[in-house]
Amino acid sequence: MAGSKTTSKRRRRNLPPAGLLLTPGASADRNHSTLVALEEGLPELAVERLTLGTTSIKRAVTKVRESAESLAERLDVSPERIAYGGRSFGGRACSVAVAEGLPAAALVLLSYPLHPPGKPDNLRVEHFGAIAVPTLFLSGVKDPFGSADEFAAHTGAIESEVTMAWVPGNHAPKGQDETIVAEVRSFLGLPTNQG
């Protein structure tokens, strides 16, 4: 593991959350191995894995909002007690939903697609300035969708604590689920000494 780095601005920690809504990348569904590993590795949280079934950010954001409302109602908590996130496109959809006003405890953004591979000027960061919850970005050190330097240049726009974590691998880091679960547990304020 390459490690984590946290930068702090306004701390708005409302962690650990009551639940975690997870979304997959554009070509995957709710059964993506990393999402399943997170659900299994966070037994004290109500984890809901969601299939988005769209590559439209607008439609994905709508689905995230509807699922957030349903999960909050099921847990009998306000949406701001739930963390949101997921892999790649799914994490991006959750970050846009939060930037557009969805109350949240935190964002967990795995392999966030900062830009398409080979197109560093086609950034997906215009909404970062409207995010005001603790945010974890966790990516592979060789992810072509964004380097450590590129993330460092743009995540400062987020108006809350930002944690960056890096694992070996590319956009779909293989064999890293255990490390990813440990990073997410730590970020969400869950005990690290399970069992």
N, C-alpha and C positions, 0 to 999 in steps of 0.2 A: 504494500500500500504506500502510496506517495504521501499520504497524510492530509490533514485538514488545517484550514486557516480561517479564523473568524475575525471579521471586522465589525465593530459595533458603532451604531449611531444611537438613535432612540431605541431603548429596549422596551418592547411591548410583549414580553414573554407571558403567554397564557398557556404554559406547557406543564406537564404533558397534556395533549388534547384528549378529548373523549373518544374521538374516532379519526379515521384516516380514509379518505376517498382516493383510490388509485386508478389511473387511466393509462392505457398502453400507447405505444407508438402507432403511427398511421397505418402500418400494414399488419398490425398484431391485434389480438383480442385480450380479454380479461384473464386468459390463462397463460399469458407470457410468464416464463419461468421466474423472472426477477420479482414480478408482482406476487406470484404465489409464494415465493421465498419470504417476501416481506410480510404477507399475511401470517404465515406460519411462524415467523420470527418475532412477531409483535402480539403475542397471545393476550396481553392485557388490554389491547385496544380493539375496538370494533372496526375492522378493516373491511371496506367494500371495494371490490375490484369491478370496474365498469368497462364494457366494450363500447367504444364511441361509434364505430361503424360509419365514419365519415372522414373526409379529408378537408372539410370546410371548417375553418376556425369558428365562424359564426354559429354553425350548427353544433359543433363540439361544445362551445361555451354554453349554449342553451341546455344541452344534455347534462353538463356538469352542474349547472344551477338547479335543474330539476332533481337530479340525484342528491345534491347537497340538501335540498329541502326535505326530501324523503328520508335521508339518513338522520338528519337532525330531529325530525319528528319521531322516527323509530327509537332514537336514543333519548328522547325527551330533553334535548339541550338546544341552545341556540347555535346557528351555523358558525358563529365565531369560536366555538369550542371544537371545531373539526379542522384538521389539517387536510390539505389538498395537494395533489401532485401526480407524478407518474413519469413515464419514459418519453423522451423526445417530444413528438407532436402532442401527446397527452398531457405532459407537463406544461407545455406552452399554452394549451387550452386552459388549464387550471390557472396559470399565471395571468392570463388575459381576463378570466372570469373574476379573479380577485382584484385586479387593477380596475375593472369596471364596477366594483362595488360589492362583490360577494364577500360577506364577513368571513374571516378565517383565523385560525390559531397560528397557522404557518403554511409555508409552501415547501414541498420536497420535490426538487426538479432533477431528475436523473437523465443524463445525456441530453441536456437542454440544447436544442438546435439554434445556436446563436446566429448562424448563417448557413446557407447551403454549402456543401463542400466545394472549394475552389472559387467561391463568390463572397469574399470577406466584406464587400461593400453592401451586400444585400442583407442587412442586419434585421433581426427580429427583437428589437430592444425598445421600440418607441413607447411601450407601456410601462417600462421599468420604473419611471418616475412616479407612477400612481400606485406602486406596490408599497405598503407600509406594514408588512408583517415579517417576522423572522423567516429567512429564506435559505434553504440549502441547495447548492448546486453541486452535483456529484457526477463526474465524467471520467472517461478513460483518458489517460495522458496522451494518447495518439488519436483522439477523436477529431476527425476532419471538420466537424460542425462548430468547432471553437477551441482555441488554445487557452492556456492559463493566462497569457498576456492579454488576449482579447477579452476574456471574462473580466480580468482586473480593470480593463479600460472602461467597462460599461456597467458593472454591477454597483458601482458607487452611486448610481442614480436611485437605487432602492432606499427608501426612507426607513430602514430598520436594520437589524442585525443581519449580516450576510455571512454564511459559512460556505467555503469552497473546499471540496474534497476530491482527491484524484486517486484513481485505481489503475493498475496496469490494463492495457487494452485500448480498443478503439471505441466506436459509437455503440457497440454491443459487447461490452467487456465480458469475455468468457471466463467462467470459473471464479467469479468475483462476488457471487450472491452473498456469501457469508460476511465478507467485508462490507458490502453495501448495507446489509441488515444492521451490522454493528454501528456503522456511521449514522444511519437513520435513527437507531435507538438513542445514541448519544445526543444527536441534534434535538430529538423530541423530548429529552429529559427523562428517558426511561432508564431504569437500573440496567447496568451492563453485566451484572453477575447473575445471569439466568441459571435456574436449576442449581 
